[in-house]
């Protein structure tokens, strides 16, 4: 009797906690998120465009910096992020960023999404053609539609030690053509 109760309990937990096939996110939504968020994000880094980086975030953005136990939000965060790009530009440096999307979850109304993945950040200075820094991070973002456009409303990341091969082996990679 105990054995059958335990088996039934485990089966019930499996059904309750989503042991079913993952929900498929429609390709048109993935493409819209790519075009609304990730391409402009990469362009903002490439062009060091502080206004563009601000435009892909909601005004009530929440930014969690895990390594610093810090949360920023709204215009304070957006001005600081834009200021970062402006400072890189003033120093005569250049940045590029690429993204590897690992997971995407979507609500039933298809207007809120959550993505995880890796990013690769590369910094160049004006004196050298070769990158001066290449680093990787793991990110989590909450996305929502505002007036038909996907925007980031939650952003969190942390540095991670992955190899170039690990990044490149990801199924979905977004990077600007060079």
Number of C-alpha atoms within 10 A of each C-alpha: 5 7 8 9 10 11 11 12 12 12 13 11 12 12 11 10 9 9 10 9 6 8 10 9 15 10 9 9 15 13 12 14 20 15 14 19 20 23 16 18 24 21 18 23 22 15 15 23 18 21 16 17 20 22 17 20 22 21 17 15 22 21 20 18 14 12 9 8 7 9 13 16 17 15 14 11 18 24 13 14 16 18 15 14 22 15 14 17 18 11 10 11 17 20 22 21 22 21 27 22 20 15 12 17 16 19 12 8 7 13 15 18 23 18 16 19 20 24 24 19 16 18 16 18 17 10 8 9 8 11 13 12 11 14 16 21 16 20 20 19 20 20 25 23 17 12 7 10 15 24 26 28 22 19 21 16 19 16 15 13 10 14 11 12 8 11 20 12 11 14 9 13 16 15 16 14 4 3
